[in-house]
Structure formats: structure tokens, C-alpha cells
Amino acid sequence: MSKSLDLKSNFSNLRSKYIKDNDGKSPMKGHKAIEAHQYLGYSKLFNTTNTAPNGKKTKYVFFPGCSLPSYNSVAVGNIMDHLQNKLGREVGSLLKCCGKPPKALGQDELFKERFQTVQEELDKVGAETIIVACQSCYGIFGTYGKQNVISLWELLPEIGLPESQLGIGKGSDVKFNIHDSCPTRNVTKIHDGIRWIMEKLGYEVEELENSREKTRCCGFGGMIVPAVPEVAKKVMNRRAKETTTGHMVTYCAACRESMENGGADALHIVDLIFGDKYKKSKAKKRNMGPVKQWLTRYKSKLELNKRES
């Protein structure tokens, strides 16, 4: 009986009811932080839309999401350069939140309103395919969007990595575990793509028992961090302690932050795709406070803007 119960749908419905009964607001005090995040996430200060350069058709739009631009602005620019080089310079960009936070809180009407603003930007530039770097964005666009959606992590095996990075990890004294993101736990092509990238970079990987479709939440999901931080920390610690090497590579910046919070040396895969050979001596804390994260996101906006023409 218990296996037939769809917990996700039931909890989502409960959240929607709580929100509706509370005049569209979450009854949990900690969720006010999400409202502040959303206010900034949809502000002109941190948003930008760019068409493909030199009058080219904007066939593709790179949509980096929220967490990656807040973590590594240089990598956002490097990704854009690589996509332009490989896809005939027919790539535009859109930096904006996809609307997952209000959707996760159960603010269904607010989600529809905000996602519509994203959809309008995509329609305006004539995009046919959305390239996402975020697994939550992958789910949102796949469910509610008009355009085709493809994960950057499944696209890179098709178009290749930067030539200068092939084999760069060979001889490294680091062996990595891969933390798979739970929103795409059932998307095998993304799991395969990440492992293809690691192989082409030359880094050794040791698989975790709980990986791919059996992966565990990093502790960041469901808007739990601001609402029940002590539970979130327990989930982070549990997952990070599963590392067999001490070094975790993720393909979500929020997951990376969680793994570091749990005690692992954690990197985002873009750190390896666009970085020097990674060695144990380079292990360090990479987490940033909210002010620095928003500054980094603003720098990501500048990176995307300067690559418009």
C-alpha cells in the first residue's frame, strides 16, 4: 500500500491548500526569505535577455538558472562562449528565475504569473530550444514551457568539450564521487552525460551506492533550508558523509554548497570543465554569503551582456 502512495503530489497539494488558505502566503516564517530572493530574482538589476550576436537567428537560449550564476560568473561566460563556438553563434541568453521557488511553496497562481514573464522573453527572441544548466529548470521548462528543453549536461557529449580541457585531469591525486541531483534522478541521459564529461576530462570517479536514480537529496530541496534549517543540516550531513573519497563533484551549485556544508570538499563540474588540473592541495571552502552570491549573479549578468555582440 505505502509504495502506491504518491508522496510528492500529496505534499504539493497540501502546500497549495495551505497557501490558498493563507491569502497566497506561506504560513512558515522562514519562507519570507524566499520572497526576498524572488523579489531580487525577478528584478531588472539581476535579469537580462540577449539575442544571438550579429543578427543571427536566436535558435537556442542558454538559461543558467539562479544557483550557478550566483556561484561562478566566469564559468557562465565560458559556457556561453563554448555554446556560441559549437552552435553556429545562434545562441542567446536569459538570466531570470524559472519560477520553481513559488511552485515549490505551493504558490500556484504566483508561479503562473512569474513563469509567464519568462515565457514571454523566450517567445520574444524566437527561441526554439532552451539549454538549461539547472535540474529544477529542466523540470519546469519540460512541464510548462513551449520550447524544447535540453540539459547542458546531455548537450556537451553531443557538441564536445573545449579541446584544451580534454585529459586535463589525468594524473590527478583526486578521485571524485558524483552527487546526482534529485530533481533529475530519473533522467539517465543527464547522469550519463556527467560521467562522460568526467571521463573526457580524465578524472577518476568512484560511484556512490546512492547515485543516479537512487541518489539522495542534498538537503537544499523543498525550500527546507530557511524553514527548518536543523533538518536541512541533518540531510546535508548524511549525504556528504556518504563520500568514499572526501571529494564530491556536483552539477548543481546548491547541491555543491550543501555538500560543503556537510563536510566534503565539493566542486561544481564547471570548476573542472573550465579550470586547471584539480589536486588535493587545491581543496578549500568555496561557500559564500548572500551578499557575495548576489554580487556574483550580477557579474554573471555582465558576462552575458558583453557576449551579446
Backbone bond lengths (Angstrom), bond angles and torsions (degrees), N, CA, C in turn:
res aa  C-N    CA-C-N  psi(-1)  N-CA   C-N-CA  omega(-1)  CA-C   N-CA-C  phi
1 M - - - 1.464 - - 1.520 111.29 -
2 S 1.348 117.03 -46.83 1.467 120.53 -174.66 1.514 111.77 -63.27
3 K 1.344 117.36 -32.50 1.456 120.07 -178.25 1.524 112.29 -70.66
4 S 1.331 117.30 -19.76 1.461 120.31 -178.81 1.531 112.41 -88.76
5 L 1.323 117.09 -4.44 1.464 121.16 -178.81 1.521 109.88 -84.91
6 D 1.313 116.79 121.36 1.463 122.19 179.03 1.533 108.21 -83.59
7 L 1.326 115.91 91.74 1.465 120.53 -176.12 1.520 111.68 -62.90
8 K 1.327 117.03 -40.41 1.467 120.21 -176.65 1.530 111.02 -59.61
9 S 1.319 116.33 -50.94 1.463 119.76 -179.01 1.523 111.80 -64.01
10 N 1.326 116.82 -40.77 1.462 119.92 -178.93 1.522 111.79 -65.14
11 F 1.323 117.02 -43.21 1.460 119.57 178.55 1.526 111.31 -68.35
12 S 1.346 116.61 -36.78 1.467 119.52 177.21 1.525 111.00 -62.67
13 N 1.313 115.89 -41.75 1.462 120.01 178.41 1.522 111.69 -64.09
14 L 1.332 116.13 -39.11 1.461 120.28 177.80 1.529 110.69 -63.22
15 R 1.312 115.97 -43.53 1.465 119.81 179.19 1.532 110.67 -61.77
16 S 1.308 115.75 -44.12 1.466 119.64 179.84 1.522 110.82 -60.23
17 K 1.326 116.62 -39.75 1.468 120.23 179.55 1.529 110.83 -66.65
18 Y 1.337 115.78 -43.93 1.475 119.24 178.78 1.523 110.83 -59.51
19 I 1.319 115.77 -42.66 1.461 120.67 -179.90 1.527 110.56 -64.26
20 K 1.315 115.99 -46.73 1.462 120.67 -179.49 1.526 111.21 -60.78
21 D 1.325 116.47 -40.22 1.467 121.29 -179.80 1.524 112.57 -73.84
22 N 1.339 116.16 -11.64 1.467 120.18 -177.56 1.529 110.60 -115.78
23 D 1.337 116.50 33.05 1.467 122.50 175.97 1.525 113.30 57.80
24 G 1.336 115.97 38.60 1.456 120.32 174.45 1.522 115.46 82.70
25 K 1.319 117.63 4.33 1.467 122.01 -179.27 1.525 110.24 -112.65
26 S 1.318 115.86 150.11 1.458 119.11 174.12 1.522 109.44 -72.47
27 P 1.345 118.25 136.12 1.455 120.49 178.33 1.530 113.37 -76.11
28 M 1.330 117.30 -7.10 1.459 120.93 -178.68 1.532 109.53 -89.61
29 K 1.316 116.07 124.61 1.464 121.46 -174.94 1.530 112.27 -58.32
30 G 1.316 116.45 -38.27 1.463 119.68 -177.37 1.514 113.91 -62.59
31 H 1.310 116.53 -21.78 1.462 119.89 -177.71 1.521 113.46 -75.08
32 K 1.320 117.38 -5.63 1.470 119.68 174.56 1.529 110.29 -62.04
33 A 1.327 116.00 -28.87 1.471 120.09 177.65 1.522 110.76 -64.41
34 I 1.334 117.10 -32.11 1.462 121.17 178.16 1.523 110.07 -67.71
35 E 1.329 115.93 -37.71 1.471 120.13 178.17 1.527 110.56 -61.91
36 A 1.338 116.06 -40.79 1.471 120.07 178.74 1.528 110.19 -65.46
37 H 1.329 115.60 -41.58 1.466 120.29 178.47 1.524 110.22 -60.94
38 Q 1.320 116.34 -42.93 1.455 120.37 -178.47 1.531 111.64 -68.48
39 Y 1.313 116.67 -36.09 1.466 119.87 177.85 1.520 110.10 -59.32
40 L 1.339 116.26 -45.73 1.458 120.18 179.05 1.527 111.16 -73.31
41 G 1.329 116.39 -36.71 1.457 121.15 -177.71 1.515 113.91 -63.84
42 Y 1.332 116.53 -22.18 1.461 120.42 178.89 1.527 112.24 -110.90
43 S 1.316 116.37 8.84 1.457 119.24 179.73 1.526 110.91 -82.54
44 K 1.314 116.83 152.91 1.462 121.22 -179.97 1.520 111.67 -62.76
45 L 1.329 116.50 -25.27 1.462 120.46 -178.60 1.520 111.84 -61.65
46 F 1.327 116.75 -34.34 1.461 120.38 -174.94 1.530 113.41 -114.05
47 N 1.317 118.09 7.79 1.461 122.07 179.61 1.516 111.08 -112.42
48 T 1.312 116.22 151.25 1.458 119.92 173.09 1.528 109.68 -159.02
49 T 1.324 115.31 148.10 1.468 122.00 175.67 1.515 108.01 -127.57
50 N 1.325 116.66 128.50 1.465 121.11 179.91 1.521 110.55 -129.50
51 T 1.315 116.12 136.09 1.463 121.09 174.22 1.529 109.49 -84.52
52 A 1.319 116.25 171.18 1.463 120.48 175.78 1.531 109.48 -63.24
53 P 1.330 117.99 149.40 1.469 121.11 -175.45 1.526 113.83 -75.10
54 N 1.321 114.29 160.60 1.466 122.93 172.14 1.527 113.57 57.47
55 G 1.329 115.84 34.72 1.452 119.57 176.76 1.511 115.50 72.70
56 K 1.336 116.63 8.88 1.462 120.36 179.46 1.529 110.25 -68.18
57 K 1.316 116.16 156.25 1.459 121.13 174.87 1.525 109.19 -66.00
58 T 1.317 117.15 135.32 1.461 120.97 177.66 1.525 108.24 -87.16
59 K 1.315 115.03 79.27 1.459 120.66 -178.44 1.522 111.13 -74.08
60 Y 1.328 114.95 -37.30 1.464 121.10 -178.77 1.526 109.85 -118.38
61 V 1.327 116.30 150.51 1.465 121.38 170.32 1.521 108.00 -127.89
62 F 1.329 115.91 124.06 1.464 121.12 174.77 1.522 108.43 -82.73
63 F 1.328 115.91 123.30 1.462 122.59 -178.07 1.534 107.05 -120.37
64 P 1.332 117.87 94.75 1.469 120.23 -173.35 1.521 115.40 -74.27
65 G 1.373 117.43 -13.70 1.456 119.73 -178.85 1.515 112.18 86.15
66 C 1.320 116.36 -156.36 1.467 121.71 -177.92 1.527 113.41 -105.05
67 S 1.337 116.66 -45.36 1.465 119.36 -170.08 1.525 113.27 -72.45
68 L 1.341 118.64 -41.73 1.466 120.02 -179.55 1.528 112.29 -64.81
69 P 1.351 119.55 -46.97 1.471 119.19 177.51 1.525 113.32 -61.77
70 S 1.321 116.91 -23.54 1.467 120.52 178.56 1.518 112.19 -83.88
71 Y 1.332 115.87 -8.84 1.471 121.07 -177.62 1.521 113.36 -106.54
72 N 1.341 117.10 -43.11 1.468 119.16 -172.89 1.525 109.94 -148.04
73 S 1.307 116.87 92.85 1.461 121.32 -177.82 1.528 111.87 -70.23
74 V 1.317 117.29 -33.98 1.469 120.50 179.68 1.525 110.06 -63.50
75 A 1.319 116.36 -42.19 1.463 120.45 179.05 1.523 111.41 -64.31
76 V 1.333 117.20 -36.06 1.468 120.49 177.07 1.527 109.65 -59.30
77 G 1.327 116.55 -44.74 1.459 120.46 177.11 1.515 112.36 -65.04
78 N 1.340 116.59 -39.73 1.465 120.69 179.42 1.526 111.74 -65.14
79 I 1.333 115.76 -39.17 1.466 119.58 177.24 1.527 109.78 -61.35
80 M 1.331 115.51 -44.33 1.468 119.86 -178.85 1.528 110.75 -61.50
81 D 1.316 116.98 -43.50 1.464 120.65 178.43 1.528 110.58 -60.21
82 H 1.320 116.19 -44.37 1.466 120.62 -177.41 1.526 110.91 -65.43
83 L 1.321 116.36 -42.37 1.463 119.87 178.55 1.525 111.06 -63.65
84 Q 1.332 117.16 -42.07 1.470 120.09 178.31 1.527 110.95 -60.97
85 N 1.320 116.04 -42.73 1.462 120.35 -178.18 1.524 112.23 -65.16
86 K 1.330 115.84 -34.93 1.459 120.54 -174.40 1.532 114.01 -92.84
87 L 1.333 116.82 -19.23 1.471 119.99 -174.02 1.523 112.80 -118.51
88 G 1.324 115.86 33.74 1.453 121.04 172.72 1.515 114.80 64.36
89 R 1.325 116.92 25.01 1.469 123.37 179.48 1.531 111.94 56.61
90 E 1.320 116.47 30.35 1.463 121.70 177.94 1.527 110.98 -101.85
91 V 1.326 115.80 35.16 1.464 121.42 -173.88 1.520 111.16 -116.94
92 G 1.307 116.62 124.72 1.452 122.48 170.62 1.516 109.42 -103.37
93 S 1.309 117.06 -171.37 1.463 119.57 -179.45 1.523 110.62 -147.66
94 L 1.311 115.10 152.82 1.460 121.86 175.90 1.512 108.59 -141.56
95 L 1.327 115.25 116.22 1.463 121.00 177.09 1.518 107.86 -104.57
96 K 1.320 115.55 108.10 1.458 121.97 -178.35 1.522 107.79 -168.91
97 C 1.311 117.36 158.09 1.464 120.64 176.21 1.524 109.26 -75.61
98 C 1.323 117.44 140.06 1.468 121.04 -179.89 1.524 112.62 -76.36
99 G 1.324 117.05 -15.39 1.456 120.28 179.91 1.518 114.20 104.04
100 K 1.331 117.14 5.70 1.468 119.76 -177.85 1.534 113.28 -60.22
101 P 1.344 120.27 -40.62 1.468 118.91 -178.68 1.532 114.57 -55.64
102 P 1.352 120.07 -52.33 1.471 117.38 177.84 1.525 112.59 -64.30
103 K 1.319 117.45 -32.46 1.455 120.18 176.90 1.519 110.57 -63.56
104 A 1.331 116.74 -42.81 1.459 121.40 179.78 1.524 112.15 -66.34
105 L 1.332 116.25 -31.52 1.465 120.32 179.45 1.530 112.06 -77.35
106 G 1.322 117.00 -16.32 1.456 119.95 -176.41 1.513 113.15 96.66
107 Q 1.343 116.86 10.58 1.471 121.22 178.32 1.525 108.50 -85.40
108 D 1.319 115.61 72.55 1.460 121.45 -171.35 1.525 113.57 -62.03
109 E 1.315 116.99 -42.92 1.461 119.99 -179.20 1.526 111.31 -68.78
110 L 1.308 116.07 -40.24 1.467 120.10 178.55 1.523 109.97 -65.61
111 F 1.329 116.36 -38.90 1.466 119.24 177.07 1.531 110.58 -60.46
112 K 1.318 117.11 -47.12 1.464 120.48 179.98 1.524 111.23 -58.01
113 E 1.315 115.44 -41.96 1.469 120.72 -179.22 1.522 110.95 -64.60
114 R 1.319 116.13 -44.67 1.462 119.61 -176.63 1.522 112.08 -75.46
115 F 1.323 116.71 -39.52 1.464 117.96 178.63 1.522 110.61 -64.30
116 Q 1.320 116.71 -32.31 1.459 120.46 178.62 1.521 111.25 -60.71
117 T 1.340 117.25 -35.98 1.464 119.91 178.47 1.525 110.84 -67.16
118 V 1.333 116.34 -32.94 1.463 120.59 176.57 1.527 109.84 -69.76
119 Q 1.322 115.50 -45.72 1.463 120.41 -179.25 1.526 111.15 -60.96
120 E 1.306 117.08 -38.42 1.464 120.80 179.57 1.523 111.48 -63.41
121 E 1.330 117.00 -38.62 1.465 120.34 178.02 1.533 110.56 -65.21
122 L 1.318 116.61 -42.02 1.462 120.91 179.58 1.521 111.00 -64.85
123 D 1.321 115.65 -42.09 1.471 119.72 179.18 1.530 111.03 -66.00
124 K 1.327 115.59 -37.22 1.464 120.67 -177.11 1.525 112.32 -61.65
125 V 1.333 116.70 -37.60 1.468 119.72 -178.42 1.532 111.78 -89.01
126 G 1.339 116.98 -4.31 1.457 120.51 176.52 1.513 114.62 77.45
127 A 1.328 116.88 27.41 1.462 120.68 -176.93 1.523 112.41 -64.29
128 E 1.340 115.25 141.75 1.458 121.16 174.87 1.527 111.27 -104.00
129 T 1.317 116.00 -34.22 1.474 121.52 -176.74 1.519 110.28 -134.73
130 I 1.320 116.11 134.47 1.464 122.46 176.69 1.517 108.42 -101.94
131 I 1.318 116.51 125.49 1.471 122.11 177.04 1.527 107.21 -101.54
132 V 1.317 117.12 114.11 1.468 120.59 -175.80 1.524 110.83 -109.92
133 A 1.331 115.04 146.55 1.456 120.96 176.32 1.523 111.13 -105.76
134 C 1.329 116.52 -4.53 1.469 122.59 -175.04 1.519 109.16 -113.76
135 Q 1.328 116.31 135.12 1.463 120.78 -177.05 1.531 111.88 -72.50
136 S 1.332 117.48 -31.37 1.464 119.60 175.82 1.526 110.36 -68.07
137 C 1.329 116.63 -41.37 1.463 120.99 176.69 1.524 110.34 -61.48
138 Y 1.313 116.93 -37.35 1.461 121.85 178.27 1.523 110.24 -57.33
139 G 1.334 115.91 -44.31 1.449 120.40 179.94 1.524 112.82 -69.32
140 I 1.338 116.28 -41.12 1.468 120.57 -179.00 1.528 111.04 -64.80
141 F 1.323 117.41 -49.79 1.465 120.34 -179.11 1.521 111.53 -67.34
142 G 1.332 116.45 -35.67 1.452 119.71 179.27 1.519 112.53 -66.34
143 T 1.335 116.55 -28.55 1.465 121.47 -177.48 1.520 112.64 -93.08
144 Y 1.337 117.21 -40.34 1.466 120.50 -170.28 1.530 114.57 -115.36
145 G 1.326 117.89 -14.72 1.459 119.97 -173.96 1.525 114.11 -82.75
146 K 1.327 116.35 165.06 1.465 123.23 178.14 1.525 111.85 -91.54
147 Q 1.328 116.31 -35.41 1.459 120.79 -174.29 1.527 111.38 -82.47
148 N 1.325 114.32 164.71 1.455 119.75 170.68 1.524 108.29 -65.57
149 V 1.326 117.48 148.54 1.454 120.60 177.35 1.521 108.96 -127.80
150 I 1.324 115.61 136.37 1.457 120.81 177.47 1.519 108.27 -136.98
151 S 1.313 116.19 139.98 1.460 120.54 176.96 1.526 109.76 -77.55
152 L 1.305 115.83 140.51 1.465 120.69 174.92 1.520 110.39 -55.29
153 W 1.338 115.51 -32.45 1.471 120.32 -174.72 1.525 112.63 -77.43
154 E 1.315 118.50 -17.79 1.463 120.68 171.24 1.524 110.78 -95.12
155 L 1.334 116.88 -21.33 1.462 120.99 179.51 1.531 111.99 -76.98
156 L 1.313 117.36 -39.79 1.469 120.17 -176.30 1.533 113.05 -57.69
157 P 1.334 120.21 -39.24 1.466 117.84 175.14 1.527 113.38 -62.40
158 E 1.338 117.24 -22.89 1.460 121.00 179.26 1.532 111.79 -81.64
159 I 1.329 116.60 -38.69 1.470 119.58 -175.33 1.522 112.87 -102.32
160 G 1.335 116.38 -13.19 1.461 120.22 178.02 1.517 113.60 92.25
161 L 1.323 115.38 164.95 1.463 123.10 177.52 1.532 109.43 -96.34
162 P 1.337 117.48 166.32 1.471 119.19 173.16 1.529 109.90 -56.76
163 E 1.309 115.99 130.48 1.468 121.08 -175.69 1.524 112.30 -54.60
164 S 1.328 116.22 -36.82 1.464 120.37 -176.50 1.522 113.08 -66.56
165 Q 1.344 117.06 -16.23 1.462 120.43 -175.92 1.525 113.36 -98.11
166 L 1.299 117.69 -10.04 1.457 119.93 -177.88 1.530 110.76 -63.31
167 G 1.322 115.49 123.82 1.465 121.08 178.64 1.511 115.10 76.78
168 I 1.325 117.74 7.62 1.467 119.83 -174.56 1.528 112.58 -62.69
169 G 1.329 117.03 -26.06 1.462 120.13 -176.62 1.520 114.56 -87.26
170 K 1.321 117.42 -3.19 1.468 119.65 -179.05 1.522 110.44 -62.70
171 G 1.324 115.36 132.65 1.455 119.84 -179.43 1.514 113.92 87.11
172 S 1.322 117.73 -1.88 1.462 120.35 177.50 1.528 110.01 -65.88
173 D 1.330 115.89 145.96 1.468 119.75 178.03 1.526 112.04 -87.27
174 V 1.335 117.12 9.55 1.462 122.52 179.61 1.521 110.39 -104.07
175 K 1.305 115.35 131.65 1.460 122.06 170.17 1.529 106.46 -111.76
176 F 1.321 117.12 128.56 1.459 121.14 -173.85 1.531 112.73 -100.77
177 N 1.322 115.06 146.81 1.464 122.19 159.79 1.516 107.12 -97.02
178 I 1.324 117.39 150.58 1.456 121.99 176.76 1.522 108.85 -107.61
179 H 1.322 116.35 125.81 1.467 120.53 171.73 1.518 107.63 -96.20
180 D 1.327 116.75 113.72 1.462 121.42 177.89 1.526 109.69 -83.26
181 S 1.332 115.90 141.11 1.465 121.71 -178.79 1.526 110.61 -76.37
182 C 1.324 116.46 133.92 1.467 119.37 -175.11 1.529 114.66 -70.54
183 P 1.360 121.71 -27.26 1.465 118.23 177.51 1.529 113.79 -61.30
184 T 1.337 116.56 -23.85 1.462 120.18 179.06 1.529 110.55 -118.29
185 R 1.319 116.04 35.39 1.462 120.02 -178.12 1.535 111.76 -61.29
186 N 1.319 117.73 -23.42 1.459 120.97 -177.97 1.527 113.06 -105.23
187 V 1.339 116.88 11.33 1.475 120.10 -179.48 1.530 108.40 -103.31
188 T 1.312 115.03 87.42 1.469 121.59 -174.14 1.521 112.76 -58.90
189 K 1.339 117.45 -35.40 1.464 119.60 -176.43 1.525 111.65 -65.12
190 I 1.332 117.74 -27.47 1.464 119.96 175.61 1.533 109.65 -74.07
191 H 1.326 117.06 -43.05 1.468 120.52 177.47 1.531 110.13 -58.76
192 D 1.334 115.09 -45.67 1.467 119.67 -179.40 1.529 110.88 -64.25
193 G 1.330 116.27 -38.36 1.456 120.18 -179.33 1.512 112.44 -63.16
194 I 1.319 117.00 -42.85 1.468 121.16 178.78 1.516 110.77 -62.00
195 R 1.298 116.87 -41.74 1.468 120.25 -178.94 1.523 110.98 -71.85
196 W 1.323 116.92 -32.47 1.465 120.22 173.61 1.524 110.21 -62.94
197 I 1.321 116.54 -43.38 1.463 120.72 179.03 1.525 110.80 -60.29
198 M 1.333 116.56 -47.24 1.463 120.44 -179.29 1.532 110.82 -61.79
199 E 1.321 116.35 -39.23 1.468 120.28 179.10 1.522 110.82 -65.33
200 K 1.334 116.93 -44.74 1.462 120.08 -178.83 1.527 111.69 -67.94
201 L 1.325 116.82 -31.92 1.460 119.97 176.19 1.525 111.11 -71.50
202 G 1.331 116.15 -23.02 1.461 119.75 178.11 1.510 115.08 95.52
203 Y 1.337 117.77 11.33 1.464 120.50 -179.96 1.523 110.99 -88.75
204 E 1.307 115.06 143.56 1.457 120.71 178.68 1.529 109.49 -83.15
205 V 1.320 116.18 138.78 1.457 122.37 -178.53 1.515 110.43 -123.82
206 E 1.312 116.00 136.34 1.462 122.11 172.72 1.522 107.47 -116.60
207 E 1.319 116.18 117.06 1.460 120.49 -174.65 1.526 112.01 -70.31
208 L 1.327 114.67 141.21 1.459 121.05 174.21 1.524 109.38 -81.46
209 E 1.321 115.79 155.40 1.462 119.68 176.24 1.526 110.29 -61.79
210 N 1.343 116.13 -42.83 1.454 121.58 179.32 1.530 109.11 -98.28
211 S 1.325 115.67 84.51 1.460 120.61 -179.25 1.521 109.25 -136.44
212 R 1.331 115.09 175.15 1.450 121.80 -178.53 1.534 110.47 50.91
213 E 1.331 118.59 -124.35 1.461 120.44 -176.44 1.528 112.71 -70.18
214 K 1.319 117.33 -12.35 1.465 121.21 178.85 1.531 112.25 -101.95
215 T 1.332 116.80 11.63 1.460 119.08 -176.47 1.520 111.68 -61.99
216 R 1.306 115.98 158.58 1.460 121.59 178.47 1.524 110.32 -109.22
217 C 1.321 115.89 153.29 1.463 121.43 177.40 1.522 109.86 -60.34
218 C 1.310 116.07 143.11 1.468 121.05 179.14 1.522 111.97 -77.84
219 G 1.344 117.29 -13.91 1.455 120.76 -177.77 1.510 113.81 106.32
220 F 1.350 115.72 -3.11 1.465 120.28 -177.70 1.524 112.71 -98.38
221 G 1.326 116.77 -13.55 1.460 120.93 -172.27 1.515 114.25 -73.82
222 G 1.336 114.75 162.63 1.457 121.03 173.73 1.512 115.71 68.50
223 M 1.331 117.32 16.57 1.466 121.75 -179.54 1.530 111.83 59.03
224 I 1.353 115.40 32.02 1.463 119.81 -175.01 1.532 112.81 -80.01
225 V 1.333 117.17 -28.08 1.473 119.70 -173.51 1.532 113.11 -57.60
226 P 1.329 120.00 -51.13 1.464 118.71 179.92 1.528 113.42 -75.46
227 A 1.334 116.10 -21.56 1.467 119.67 -175.66 1.529 112.37 -86.23
228 V 1.341 116.50 -48.53 1.465 121.08 -178.55 1.531 108.17 -135.95
229 P 1.319 117.92 72.49 1.467 120.99 -172.83 1.525 114.21 -60.23
230 E 1.327 117.42 -31.41 1.465 118.93 -178.55 1.530 111.15 -67.69
231 V 1.331 117.19 -34.97 1.465 120.38 176.15 1.528 110.12 -70.95
232 A 1.328 116.34 -42.08 1.462 120.72 178.00 1.527 110.96 -57.39
233 K 1.317 116.68 -42.79 1.472 120.63 -179.19 1.528 111.30 -64.49
234 K 1.319 117.42 -37.78 1.466 120.49 177.46 1.521 111.06 -62.99
235 V 1.339 115.87 -40.92 1.468 120.36 179.45 1.524 110.10 -67.12
236 M 1.331 117.17 -41.86 1.467 121.07 177.65 1.528 110.79 -60.76
237 N 1.321 115.86 -47.21 1.469 120.39 -178.86 1.526 111.23 -61.81
238 R 1.337 115.74 -43.53 1.464 119.26 -179.06 1.523 111.05 -60.47
239 R 1.326 116.34 -45.53 1.457 119.24 -177.87 1.522 112.03 -69.78
240 A 1.320 117.12 -45.56 1.467 120.28 -177.94 1.528 111.83 -62.76
241 K 1.321 116.41 -32.39 1.469 120.05 -179.53 1.524 112.39 -72.33
242 E 1.318 117.18 -10.56 1.463 119.98 176.84 1.528 112.05 -76.64
243 T 1.332 117.54 -10.62 1.452 119.56 179.68 1.526 110.38 -59.27
244 T 1.316 115.58 137.56 1.466 120.50 178.24 1.520 111.41 -101.97
245 T 1.344 116.02 -6.74 1.467 120.20 -176.77 1.528 112.74 -122.28
246 G 1.327 116.98 -16.91 1.459 120.93 -175.63 1.509 113.61 89.71
247 H 1.348 116.69 -7.89 1.466 121.84 -177.33 1.527 109.71 -123.29
248 M 1.324 115.77 118.60 1.463 121.27 -179.87 1.522 109.91 -110.89
249 V 1.334 117.17 135.49 1.462 121.02 170.56 1.526 107.02 -114.30
250 T 1.316 115.65 134.67 1.459 121.84 -179.15 1.520 109.14 -122.88
251 Y 1.321 116.13 170.34 1.469 119.42 172.36 1.516 110.03 -125.46
252 C 1.312 114.83 27.71 1.467 124.50 173.96 1.519 107.00 -141.37
253 A 1.332 117.03 128.65 1.462 120.05 -176.84 1.526 111.81 -68.25
254 A 1.337 117.59 -31.97 1.462 120.31 177.15 1.534 110.12 -68.05
255 C 1.338 116.51 -40.78 1.466 120.34 175.74 1.528 110.43 -61.67
256 R 1.328 115.64 -41.41 1.464 119.09 -179.84 1.524 110.73 -60.56
257 E 1.332 116.17 -44.89 1.461 121.06 178.85 1.528 110.71 -60.35
258 S 1.324 116.09 -41.57 1.462 120.44 179.43 1.515 111.89 -63.68
259 M 1.333 116.59 -42.53 1.461 119.98 -179.28 1.524 111.42 -65.41
260 E 1.323 116.46 -34.97 1.468 118.80 174.76 1.524 110.62 -69.39
261 N 1.323 117.00 -40.35 1.461 120.28 176.57 1.525 111.46 -59.67
262 G 1.335 115.69 -30.41 1.457 120.33 179.85 1.517 113.98 -83.95
263 G 1.330 117.39 -4.59 1.461 120.23 174.21 1.513 116.15 109.93
264 A 1.326 118.46 0.33 1.470 120.61 179.88 1.519 110.85 -90.67
265 D 1.323 115.91 155.31 1.466 120.56 167.98 1.523 105.32 -78.54
266 A 1.319 117.11 113.03 1.464 120.44 -169.77 1.518 112.02 -122.90
267 L 1.331 115.49 134.40 1.459 122.16 177.00 1.522 109.59 -126.92
268 H 1.318 115.14 154.71 1.468 120.86 168.21 1.518 106.20 -88.84
269 I 1.299 117.09 146.81 1.466 119.80 -176.05 1.528 112.34 -60.24
270 V 1.343 118.22 -24.29 1.469 119.31 177.22 1.522 111.35 -66.80
271 D 1.343 117.24 -25.05 1.463 120.17 176.79 1.525 110.25 -63.48
272 L 1.330 116.35 -30.19 1.459 121.41 -179.85 1.528 111.31 -88.56
273 I 1.338 116.73 -38.22 1.471 120.52 -178.21 1.528 111.42 -63.99
274 F 1.334 116.11 -34.89 1.472 119.75 -176.28 1.533 112.69 -117.89
275 G 1.320 117.39 14.78 1.460 120.06 -177.12 1.518 113.72 -112.87
276 D 1.330 115.39 177.59 1.458 121.24 174.54 1.528 109.55 -75.62
277 K 1.321 116.47 172.75 1.462 120.08 177.26 1.525 109.66 -55.90
278 Y 1.322 116.17 129.06 1.459 120.37 -177.79 1.521 110.12 -91.09
279 K 1.327 114.90 130.10 1.457 122.18 179.18 1.527 109.45 -128.33
280 K 1.317 115.76 165.09 1.462 120.60 -179.01 1.524 111.70 -57.97
281 S 1.306 116.53 -32.53 1.465 120.69 -178.65 1.523 112.28 -65.65
282 K 1.331 117.44 -15.34 1.467 121.11 -178.87 1.526 112.84 -92.35
283 A 1.318 117.30 -0.57 1.466 120.53 179.66 1.524 109.85 -62.00
284 K 1.331 116.27 134.15 1.458 121.25 179.61 1.525 109.44 -163.40
285 K 1.323 115.56 170.74 1.461 120.76 175.25 1.527 108.75 -80.48
286 R 1.316 116.30 133.36 1.469 120.57 -177.19 1.521 113.13 -120.35
287 N 1.319 117.38 -6.70 1.463 120.19 -178.66 1.519 111.34 -63.96
288 M 1.326 115.42 145.79 1.465 121.80 179.98 1.521 109.58 -125.73
289 G 1.330 115.52 155.55 1.452 120.62 174.42 1.511 110.30 -76.24
290 P 1.357 118.07 169.63 1.451 121.60 -176.41 1.522 114.66 -58.66
291 V 1.329 118.50 -37.37 1.464 120.49 -178.14 1.523 110.28 -63.79
292 K 1.329 116.52 -45.87 1.462 120.12 -179.70 1.532 110.93 -68.20
293 Q 1.331 116.73 -33.85 1.462 119.60 177.56 1.523 111.40 -64.16
294 W 1.330 117.37 -41.94 1.466 119.93 179.02 1.524 110.95 -69.62
295 L 1.325 116.58 -34.70 1.463 119.80 175.74 1.531 110.14 -63.72
296 T 1.326 115.71 -41.33 1.467 120.12 178.25 1.520 110.78 -64.78
297 R 1.318 116.00 -38.75 1.468 118.80 177.68 1.530 110.96 -64.62
298 Y 1.319 116.49 -38.49 1.466 119.35 176.75 1.530 110.22 -63.51
299 K 1.327 116.50 -39.63 1.466 120.19 177.32 1.531 110.90 -63.99
300 S 1.331 116.71 -33.39 1.472 120.09 175.89 1.517 110.56 -64.11
301 K 1.319 115.74 -38.70 1.466 119.71 175.99 1.524 109.96 -59.67
302 L 1.321 117.27 -44.83 1.460 120.98 179.32 1.528 111.53 -63.31
303 E 1.341 116.16 -38.82 1.467 120.48 178.14 1.522 110.57 -60.32
304 L 1.332 116.77 -45.19 1.452 120.56 -178.73 1.521 111.27 -68.70
305 N 1.330 116.34 -38.91 1.469 120.28 -179.53 1.525 112.50 -64.91
306 K 1.318 116.91 -40.08 1.465 118.93 -176.58 1.516 112.18 -74.95
307 R 1.321 117.16 -9.47 1.462 121.15 178.01 1.516 112.17 -101.55
308 E 1.339 116.08 13.57 1.465 119.55 -179.16 1.523 111.26 -72.56
309 S 1.320 116.91 -37.69 1.456 118.87 -174.80 1.522 111.93 -114.26
